[in-house]
Amino acid sequence: MGQSIDFIKDRRVKTIAAATAFGDVWVWDEMDLNAMQGELAADAEAAMLAARGEWDTQLDVLHRRTMQGVGMAKAKFRDDPAKLQNLRLLSARGTSRSETLAEALAWESAWEKVAPGWAPLPANTLADFKALRLTCVESLQKAYSDHRAGVARGGGEARADGAGHGGSQ
């Protein structure tokens, strides 16, 4: 399904390029060049917003699991000074994408040192947490960036303010 949609989008881009090249002699009763460009930009922006929404949703899950893990680990290991030393500076109070990712990485690193076999809850294991963090960093961030670049190329406006998960990137 993705390939057919990509093919259609590619054809639309090429049609707009042809319409631009022929300029004054281009005639199509159903849609003029400006309407085609506007439709393309709207589609690109919708894809970008969907990608950002997916990224922010997964960042929220990552943030909740970081809060859960840090809080439960500090409580569990409160009587073990060596382990507590690794957890002492951890927090999960970030309000931006970059803070959330940095706190998750710090928690993951401490978790590996303190108790890699321990899990705060069955659904929050170190392996699952690491996979979620890597997905947020690599796949979802790249997808959003790619769609954002598509909006910039397609004539739509990409929001530079990083609106969404706390307002920064």
N, CA and C atoms as a LAMMPS dump frame, in Angstrom:
ITEM: TIMESTEP
0
ITEM: NUMBER OF ATOMS
507
ITEM: BOX BOUNDS ff ff ff
-5.0000000000000000e+02 5.0000000000000000e+02
-5.0000000000000000e+02 5.0000000000000000e+02
-5.0000000000000000e+02 5.0000000000000000e+02
ITEM: ATOMS id mol type element x y z
1 1 1 N 0.822 -1.19 0
2 1 2 C 0 0 0
3 1 3 C 0.862 1.249 0
4 2 1 N 1.95 1.251 0.792
5 2 2 C 2.828 2.402 0.86
6 2 3 C 3.461 2.731 -0.475
7 3 1 N 3.78 1.706 -1.256
8 3 2 C 4.404 1.955 -2.549
9 3 3 C 3.43 2.626 -3.503
10 4 1 N 2.169 2.235 -3.499
11 4 2 C 1.219 2.86 -4.409
12 4 3 C 0.97 4.316 -4.029
13 5 1 N 0.942 4.604 -2.73
14 5 2 C 0.765 5.989 -2.296
15 5 3 C 1.989 6.808 -2.679
16 6 1 N 3.164 6.23 -2.476
17 6 2 C 4.392 6.929 -2.874
18 6 3 C 4.408 7.174 -4.373
19 7 1 N 3.948 6.204 -5.155
20 7 2 C 3.89 6.36 -6.612
21 7 3 C 2.959 7.513 -6.979
22 8 1 N 1.796 7.564 -6.34
23 8 2 C 0.828 8.625 -6.63
24 8 3 C 1.41 9.994 -6.266
25 9 1 N 2.063 10.066 -5.114
26 9 2 C 2.673 11.339 -4.705
27 9 3 C 3.772 11.746 -5.681
28 10 1 N 4.567 10.778 -6.107
29 10 2 C 5.627 11.055 -7.071
30 10 3 C 5.042 11.568 -8.395
31 11 1 N 3.958 10.941 -8.847
32 11 2 C 3.317 11.389 -10.089
33 11 3 C 2.786 12.806 -9.946
34 12 1 N 2.235 13.106 -8.768
35 12 2 C 1.699 14.451 -8.551
36 12 3 C 2.823 15.48 -8.601
37 13 1 N 3.947 15.18 -7.996
38 13 2 C 5.1 16.085 -8.034
39 13 3 C 5.55 16.3 -9.476
40 14 1 N 5.614 15.221 -10.241
41 14 2 C 6.039 15.332 -11.647
42 14 3 C 5.017 16.1 -12.484
43 15 1 N 3.739 15.923 -12.167
44 15 2 C 2.707 16.675 -12.889
45 15 3 C 2.846 18.165 -12.603
46 16 1 N 3.103 18.508 -11.356
47 16 2 C 3.3 19.913 -11.003
48 16 3 C 4.539 20.467 -11.699
49 17 1 N 5.596 19.668 -11.757
50 17 2 C 6.812 20.103 -12.454
51 17 3 C 6.521 20.354 -13.935
52 18 1 N 5.752 19.463 -14.547
53 18 2 C 5.397 19.642 -15.962
54 18 3 C 4.525 20.882 -16.139
55 19 1 N 3.556 21.072 -15.24
56 19 2 C 2.681 22.24 -15.33
57 19 3 C 3.473 23.529 -15.187
58 20 1 N 4.46 23.503 -14.308
59 20 2 C 5.306 24.679 -14.121
60 20 3 C 6.136 24.942 -15.376
61 21 1 N 6.663 23.881 -15.965
62 21 2 C 7.504 24.029 -17.157
63 21 3 C 6.71 24.592 -18.338
64 22 1 N 5.451 24.154 -18.453
65 22 2 C 4.65 24.61 -19.585
66 22 3 C 3.94 25.931 -19.313
67 23 1 N 3.905 26.316 -18.046
68 23 2 C 3.405 27.625 -17.644
69 23 3 C 2.092 28.047 -18.262
70 24 1 N 2.154 28.969 -19.208
71 24 2 C 0.96 29.596 -19.776
72 24 3 C 0.113 28.648 -20.615
73 25 1 N 0.709 27.637 -21.182
74 25 2 C -0.062 26.75 -22.049
75 25 3 C -0.716 25.59 -21.283
76 26 1 N -0.442 25.496 -19.995
77 26 2 C -1.035 24.422 -19.177
78 26 3 C -2.53 24.685 -19.016
79 27 1 N -3.34 23.704 -19.369
80 27 2 C -4.786 23.821 -19.212
81 27 3 C -5.321 22.509 -18.643
82 28 1 N -5.929 22.617 -17.475
83 28 2 C -6.634 21.479 -16.895
84 28 3 C -7.789 22.064 -16.108
85 29 1 N -8.991 21.768 -16.534
86 29 2 C -10.176 22.398 -15.96
87 29 3 C -10.395 22.052 -14.493
88 30 1 N -9.965 20.871 -14.066
89 30 2 C -10.273 20.429 -12.72
90 30 3 C -9.427 21.116 -11.641
91 31 1 N -8.187 21.457 -11.986
92 31 2 C -7.315 22.036 -10.961
93 31 3 C -6.215 22.844 -11.638
94 32 1 N -5.964 24.032 -11.096
95 32 2 C -4.859 24.81 -11.635
96 32 3 C -3.578 24.504 -10.848
97 33 1 N -2.485 25.075 -11.284
98 33 2 C -1.185 24.801 -10.695
99 33 3 C -1.139 25.168 -9.209
100 34 1 N -1.696 26.314 -8.836
101 34 2 C -1.694 26.727 -7.436
102 34 3 C -2.467 25.745 -6.556
103 35 1 N -3.592 25.253 -7.05
104 35 2 C -4.383 24.289 -6.276
105 35 3 C -3.615 22.978 -6.099
106 36 1 N -2.904 22.542 -7.143
107 36 2 C -2.105 21.316 -7.045
108 36 3 C -0.99 21.477 -6.01
109 37 1 N -0.318 22.617 -6.062
110 37 2 C 0.772 22.857 -5.11
111 37 3 C 0.236 22.949 -3.679
112 38 1 N -0.904 23.572 -3.514
113 38 2 C -1.51 23.671 -2.19
114 38 3 C -1.907 22.308 -1.641
115 39 1 N -2.445 21.456 -2.513
116 39 2 C -2.832 20.111 -2.091
117 39 3 C -1.61 19.287 -1.69
118 40 1 N -0.55 19.417 -2.459
119 40 2 C 0.685 18.699 -2.159
120 40 3 C 1.272 19.165 -0.817
121 41 1 N 1.266 20.468 -0.597
122 41 2 C 1.787 21.011 0.658
123 41 3 C 0.931 20.554 1.842
124 42 1 N -0.378 20.514 1.667
125 42 2 C -1.264 20.072 2.744
126 42 3 C -1.018 18.608 3.089
127 43 1 N -0.815 17.778 2.078
128 43 2 C -0.525 16.357 2.317
129 43 3 C 0.808 16.19 3.044
130 44 1 N 1.801 16.968 2.642
131 44 2 C 3.115 16.874 3.287
132 44 3 C 3.03 17.313 4.742
133 45 1 N 2.285 18.37 5.006
134 45 2 C 2.151 18.836 6.388
135 45 3 C 1.377 17.831 7.23
136 46 1 N 0.348 17.219 6.67
137 46 2 C -0.409 16.204 7.406
138 46 3 C 0.481 15.016 7.76
139 47 1 N 1.326 14.601 6.822
140 47 2 C 2.249 13.492 7.092
141 47 3 C 3.255 13.879 8.175
142 48 1 N 3.735 15.113 8.128
143 48 2 C 4.678 15.579 9.136
144 48 3 C 4.022 15.603 10.518
145 49 1 N 2.805 16.109 10.595
146 49 2 C 2.11 16.183 11.878
147 49 3 C 1.807 14.789 12.425
148 50 1 N 1.473 13.871 11.545
149 50 2 C 1.23 12.483 11.983
150 50 3 C 2.515 11.862 12.523
151 51 1 N 3.631 12.099 11.847
152 51 2 C 4.917 11.564 12.301
153 51 3 C 5.307 12.176 13.648
154 52 1 N 5.082 13.467 13.799
155 52 2 C 5.4 14.12 15.075
156 52 3 C 4.485 13.604 16.176
157 53 1 N 3.23 13.36 15.847
158 53 2 C 2.304 12.817 16.832
159 53 3 C 2.724 11.436 17.312
160 54 1 N 3.14 10.587 16.392
161 54 2 C 3.613 9.252 16.752
162 54 3 C 4.87 9.343 17.611
163 55 1 N 5.783 10.216 17.23
164 55 2 C 7.021 10.407 17.997
165 55 3 C 6.702 10.889 19.41
166 56 1 N 5.844 11.897 19.521
167 56 2 C 5.487 12.437 20.83
168 56 3 C 4.764 11.404 21.694
169 57 1 N 3.917 10.584 21.088
170 57 2 C 3.227 9.535 21.836
171 57 3 C 4.229 8.562 22.432
172 58 1 N 5.182 8.14 21.635
173 58 2 C 6.188 7.199 22.135
174 58 3 C 7.132 7.865 23.145
175 59 1 N 7.411 9.14 22.965
176 59 2 C 8.218 9.865 23.959
177 59 3 C 7.487 9.955 25.292
178 60 1 N 6.172 10.117 25.248
179 60 2 C 5.395 10.146 26.483
180 60 3 C 5.473 8.801 27.204
181 61 1 N 5.385 7.705 26.449
182 61 2 C 5.522 6.369 27.039
183 61 3 C 6.923 6.225 27.643
184 62 1 N 7.941 6.655 26.894
185 62 2 C 9.317 6.581 27.387
186 62 3 C 9.478 7.393 28.672
187 63 1 N 8.906 8.574 28.705
188 63 2 C 8.984 9.441 29.886
189 63 3 C 8.311 8.779 31.095
190 64 1 N 7.123 8.206 30.883
191 64 2 C 6.426 7.532 31.977
192 64 3 C 7.227 6.343 32.499
193 65 1 N 7.817 5.577 31.586
194 65 2 C 8.607 4.419 32.01
195 65 3 C 9.906 4.85 32.709
196 66 1 N 10.451 5.977 32.305
197 66 2 C 11.634 6.509 32.993
198 66 3 C 11.252 6.927 34.411
199 67 1 N 10.153 7.651 34.549
200 67 2 C 9.694 8.062 35.881
201 67 3 C 9.437 6.842 36.762
202 68 1 N 8.754 5.872 36.2
203 68 2 C 8.431 4.655 36.935
204 68 3 C 9.697 3.935 37.387
205 69 1 N 10.621 3.734 36.47
206 69 2 C 11.845 3.007 36.787
207 69 3 C 12.72 3.721 37.79
208 70 1 N 12.938 5.011 37.577
209 70 2 C 13.793 5.777 38.49
210 70 3 C 13.188 5.786 39.895
211 71 1 N 11.906 6.074 39.984
212 71 2 C 11.255 6.12 41.294
213 71 3 C 11.283 4.783 42.009
214 72 1 N 10.965 3.727 41.302
215 72 2 C 10.94 2.405 41.934
216 72 3 C 12.348 1.918 42.272
217 73 1 N 13.321 2.236 41.448
218 73 2 C 14.705 1.823 41.733
219 73 3 C 15.242 2.551 42.957
220 74 1 N 14.972 3.836 43.064
221 74 2 C 15.435 4.582 44.236
222 74 3 C 14.808 4.027 45.515
223 75 1 N 13.541 3.633 45.426
224 75 2 C 12.881 3.053 46.598
225 75 3 C 13.43 1.654 46.898
226 76 1 N 13.594 0.845 45.881
227 76 2 C 14.061 -0.537 46.069
228 76 3 C 15.485 -0.592 46.62
229 77 1 N 16.35 0.264 46.113
230 77 2 C 17.762 0.205 46.479
231 77 3 C 18.166 1.278 47.507
232 78 1 N 17.207 1.815 48.225
233 78 2 C 17.49 2.888 49.186
234 78 3 C 18.437 2.45 50.297
235 79 1 N 18.476 1.137 50.598
236 79 2 C 19.351 0.636 51.665
237 79 3 C 20.663 0.069 51.135
238 80 1 N 20.916 0.247 49.843
239 80 2 C 22.15 -0.259 49.226
240 80 3 C 22.948 0.953 48.727
241 81 1 N 23.899 1.452 49.543
242 81 2 C 24.606 2.688 49.188
243 81 3 C 25.32 2.629 47.839
244 82 1 N 25.874 1.484 47.48
245 82 2 C 26.601 1.385 46.208
246 82 3 C 25.648 1.563 45.026
247 83 1 N 24.5 0.92 45.087
248 83 2 C 23.531 1.041 43.995
249 83 3 C 22.866 2.417 44.008
250 84 1 N 22.564 2.888 45.197
251 84 2 C 21.911 4.19 45.302
252 84 3 C 22.803 5.31 44.774
253 85 1 N 24.11 5.156 44.891
254 85 2 C 25.055 6.145 44.362
255 85 3 C 24.859 6.318 42.856
256 86 1 N 24.596 5.223 42.137
257 86 2 C 24.369 5.296 40.691
258 86 3 C 23.028 5.934 40.337
259 87 1 N 22.105 5.943 41.279
260 87 2 C 20.754 6.456 41.016
261 87 3 C 20.542 7.872 41.551
262 88 1 N 21.432 8.312 42.408
263 88 2 C 21.262 9.56 43.153
264 88 3 C 20.924 10.767 42.278
265 89 1 N 21.605 10.942 41.183
266 89 2 C 21.42 12.147 40.362
267 89 3 C 20.344 12.008 39.281
268 90 1 N 19.727 10.85 39.194
269 90 2 C 18.718 10.637 38.153
270 90 3 C 17.418 11.365 38.471
271 91 1 N 16.768 11.839 37.426
272 91 2 C 15.429 12.417 37.56
273 91 3 C 14.664 12.107 36.282
274 92 1 N 13.399 12.37 36.339
275 92 2 C 12.552 12.211 35.154
276 92 3 C 11.568 13.368 35.136
277 93 1 N 12.119 14.559 35.145
278 93 2 C 11.296 15.771 35.18
279 93 3 C 11.362 16.555 33.879
280 94 1 N 11.928 15.975 32.846
281 94 2 C 12.096 16.682 31.583
282 94 3 C 10.784 17.099 30.964
283 95 1 N 10.81 18.239 30.309
284 95 2 C 9.597 18.753 29.661
285 95 3 C 9.787 18.946 28.162
286 96 1 N 10.936 18.536 27.647
287 96 2 C 11.177 18.672 26.214
288 96 3 C 11.608 17.321 25.65
289 97 1 N 11.623 17.232 24.35
290 97 2 C 12.059 15.986 23.709
291 97 3 C 13.487 15.654 24.099
292 98 1 N 14.372 16.631 24.009
293 98 2 C 15.786 16.373 24.296
294 98 3 C 16.006 15.997 25.754
295 99 1 N 15.311 16.645 26.681
296 99 2 C 15.442 16.292 28.096
297 99 3 C 14.915 14.884 28.359
298 100 1 N 13.792 14.541 27.761
299 100 2 C 13.215 13.208 27.93
300 100 3 C 14.182 12.142 27.437
301 101 1 N 14.778 12.371 26.272
302 101 2 C 15.726 11.396 25.715
303 101 3 C 16.998 11.307 26.558
304 102 1 N 17.487 12.434 27.052
305 102 2 C 18.696 12.426 27.885
306 102 3 C 18.446 11.707 29.214
307 103 1 N 17.309 11.968 29.836
308 103 2 C 16.979 11.297 31.09
309 103 3 C 16.781 9.799 30.891
310 104 1 N 16.175 9.426 29.781
311 104 2 C 15.979 8.008 29.489
312 104 3 C 17.325 7.309 29.289
313 105 1 N 18.243 7.956 28.598
314 105 2 C 19.57 7.373 28.39
315 105 3 C 20.319 7.242 29.726
316 106 1 N 20.231 8.261 30.572
317 106 2 C 20.89 8.204 31.879
318 106 3 C 20.3 7.078 32.73
319 107 1 N 18.968 6.938 32.706
320 107 2 C 18.325 5.862 33.461
321 107 3 C 18.739 4.496 32.903
322 108 1 N 18.751 4.359 31.599
323 108 2 C 19.147 3.091 30.976
324 108 3 C 20.574 2.711 31.385
325 109 1 N 21.478 3.663 31.354
326 109 2 C 22.87 3.41 31.731
327 109 3 C 22.977 2.99 33.193
328 110 1 N 22.286 3.701 34.077
329 110 2 C 22.312 3.361 35.506
330 110 3 C 21.668 2.002 35.747
331 111 1 N 20.58 1.732 35.055
332 111 2 C 19.863 0.457 35.193
333 111 3 C 20.784 -0.709 34.847
334 112 1 N 21.545 -0.547 33.761
335 112 2 C 22.478 -1.611 33.346
336 112 3 C 23.546 -1.863 34.412
337 113 1 N 23.962 -0.811 35.125
338 113 2 C 24.986 -0.951 36.16
339 113 3 C 24.418 -1.53 37.455
340 114 1 N 23.238 -1.058 37.829
341 114 2 C 22.663 -1.382 39.132
342 114 3 C 22.032 -2.781 39.164
343 115 1 N 21.139 -3.063 38.235
344 115 2 C 20.391 -4.329 38.285
345 115 3 C 19.784 -4.644 36.925
346 116 1 N 20.592 -5.095 35.971
347 116 2 C 20.067 -5.323 34.622
348 116 3 C 18.959 -6.377 34.55
349 117 1 N 18.905 -7.303 35.497
350 117 2 C 17.868 -8.334 35.489
351 117 3 C 16.587 -7.917 36.179
352 118 1 N 16.614 -6.788 36.881
353 118 2 C 15.445 -6.3 37.614
354 118 3 C 14.542 -5.503 36.689
355 119 1 N 13.232 -5.586 36.908
356 119 2 C 12.272 -4.795 36.14
357 119 3 C 11.282 -4.151 37.109
358 120 1 N 11.028 -2.859 36.959
359 120 2 C 10.054 -2.197 37.832
360 120 3 C 8.679 -2.868 37.75
361 121 1 N 8.287 -3.232 36.551
362 121 2 C 7.048 -3.961 36.276
363 121 3 C 7.324 -4.921 35.128
364 122 1 N 6.534 -5.978 34.998
365 122 2 C 6.789 -6.935 33.91
366 122 3 C 6.814 -6.3 32.512
367 123 1 N 6.056 -5.246 32.31
368 123 2 C 6.013 -4.6 30.989
369 123 3 C 7.136 -3.588 30.797
370 124 1 N 7.939 -3.365 31.833
371 124 2 C 9.008 -2.376 31.748
372 124 3 C 10.342 -3.059 32.068
373 125 1 N 10.809 -3.861 31.128
374 125 2 C 12.105 -4.518 31.284
375 125 3 C 13.185 -3.662 30.647
376 126 1 N 14.422 -3.949 30.987
377 126 2 C 15.535 -3.197 30.411
378 126 3 C 15.564 -3.341 28.891
379 127 1 N 15.36 -4.554 28.394
380 127 2 C 15.379 -4.77 26.935
381 127 3 C 14.268 -3.986 26.24
382 128 1 N 13.06 -4.012 26.814
383 128 2 C 11.946 -3.268 26.221
384 128 3 C 12.187 -1.765 26.296
385 129 1 N 12.731 -1.313 27.417
386 129 2 C 13.014 0.113 27.59
387 129 3 C 14.048 0.581 26.573
388 130 1 N 15.109 -0.21 26.429
389 130 2 C 16.165 0.146 25.472
390 130 3 C 15.614 0.2 24.052
391 131 1 N 14.775 -0.78 23.695
392 131 2 C 14.18 -0.801 22.348
393 131 3 C 13.294 0.422 22.123
394 132 1 N 12.513 0.787 23.126
395 132 2 C 11.648 1.964 23.016
396 132 3 C 12.487 3.234 22.852
397 133 1 N 13.537 3.37 23.66
398 133 2 C 14.382 4.566 23.567
399 133 3 C 15.044 4.665 22.197
400 134 1 N 15.56 3.534 21.701
401 134 2 C 16.197 3.545 20.382
402 134 3 C 15.196 3.853 19.274
403 135 1 N 13.979 3.348 19.412
404 135 2 C 12.941 3.661 18.427
405 135 3 C 12.661 5.155 18.414
406 136 1 N 12.563 5.757 19.596
407 136 2 C 12.309 7.198 19.673
408 136 3 C 13.456 7.994 19.065
409 137 1 N 14.684 7.562 19.33
410 137 2 C 15.854 8.303 18.861
411 137 3 C 16.062 8.121 17.366
412 138 1 N 15.934 6.912 16.888
413 138 2 C 16.305 6.627 15.498
414 138 3 C 15.11 6.694 14.556
415 139 1 N 14.213 5.768 14.655
416 139 2 C 13.139 5.639 13.671
417 139 3 C 12.167 6.81 13.68
418 140 1 N 11.608 7.112 14.847
419 140 2 C 10.562 8.133 14.903
420 140 3 C 11.097 9.535 14.667
421 141 1 N 12.258 9.847 15.235
422 141 2 C 12.845 11.164 15.015
423 141 3 C 13.216 11.339 13.549
424 142 1 N 13.76 10.3 12.926
425 142 2 C 14.119 10.369 11.507
426 142 3 C 12.868 10.532 10.644
427 143 1 N 11.813 9.784 10.96
428 143 2 C 10.572 9.894 10.185
429 143 3 C 10.018 11.318 10.265
430 144 1 N 10.02 11.887 11.462
431 144 2 C 9.539 13.251 11.614
432 144 3 C 10.417 14.229 10.833
433 145 1 N 11.727 14.069 10.945
434 145 2 C 12.646 14.96 10.231
435 145 3 C 12.471 14.845 8.725
436 146 1 N 12.302 13.625 8.232
437 146 2 C 12.088 13.428 6.794
438 146 3 C 10.806 14.103 6.33
439 147 1 N 9.726 13.939 7.102
440 147 2 C 8.457 14.569 6.719
441 147 3 C 8.542 16.084 6.836
442 148 1 N 9.267 16.551 7.837
443 148 2 C 9.429 17.996 8.003
444 148 3 C 10.181 18.582 6.807
445 149 1 N 11.209 17.86 6.34
446 149 2 C 11.94 18.308 5.149
447 149 3 C 11.021 18.295 3.931
448 150 1 N 10.131 17.313 3.867
449 150 2 C 9.173 17.246 2.766
450 150 3 C 8.235 18.427 2.759
451 151 1 N 7.835 18.883 3.928
452 151 2 C 6.975 20.061 4.021
453 151 3 C 7.727 21.285 3.514
454 152 1 N 8.985 21.408 3.92
455 152 2 C 9.783 22.557 3.481
456 152 3 C 9.953 22.551 1.956
457 153 1 N 10.182 21.36 1.397
458 153 2 C 10.331 21.275 -0.065
459 153 3 C 9.015 21.477 -0.792
460 154 1 N 7.901 21.045 -0.165
461 154 2 C 6.606 21.079 -0.823
462 154 3 C 5.898 22.407 -0.734
463 155 1 N 6.525 23.383 -0.117
464 155 2 C 5.913 24.697 -0.054
465 155 3 C 5.087 24.92 1.2
466 156 1 N 4.911 23.876 2.027
467 156 2 C 4.209 24.05 3.287
468 156 3 C 5.153 24.658 4.293
469 157 1 N 4.633 24.99 5.442
470 157 2 C 5.484 25.585 6.464
471 157 3 C 5.739 24.582 7.572
472 158 1 N 6.985 24.256 7.802
473 158 2 C 7.355 23.423 8.939
474 158 3 C 7.468 24.332 10.149
475 159 1 N 6.98 23.875 11.274
476 159 2 C 7.067 24.682 12.487
477 159 3 C 8.429 24.504 13.107
478 160 1 N 9.147 25.568 13.224
479 160 2 C 10.499 25.511 13.776
480 160 3 C 10.474 25.531 15.301
481 161 1 N 9.323 25.789 15.907
482 161 2 C 9.281 25.899 17.361
483 161 3 C 9.216 24.553 18.056
484 162 1 N 9.124 23.447 17.292
485 162 2 C 9.108 22.126 17.909
486 162 3 C 7.845 21.906 18.73
487 163 1 N 6.745 22.544 18.371
488 163 2 C 5.513 22.389 19.13
489 163 3 C 5.197 20.92 19.29
490 164 1 N 4.715 20.583 20.392
491 164 2 C 4.47 19.177 20.687
492 164 3 C 5.094 18.881 22.031
493 165 1 N 5.777 17.847 22.198
494 165 2 C 6.296 17.345 23.477
495 165 3 C 7.178 18.372 24.179
496 166 1 N 6.587 19.38 24.754
497 166 2 C 7.34 20.319 25.575
498 166 3 C 7.96 21.484 24.83
499 167 1 N 7.969 21.487 23.515
500 167 2 C 8.4 22.661 22.772
501 167 3 C 9.819 22.704 22.343
502 168 1 N 10.633 21.666 22.576
503 168 2 C 11.975 21.713 22.03
504 168 3 C 12.281 20.408 21.362
505 169 1 N 13.354 20.385 20.611
506 169 2 C 13.633 19.163 19.859
507 169 3 C 14.751 18.406 20.39
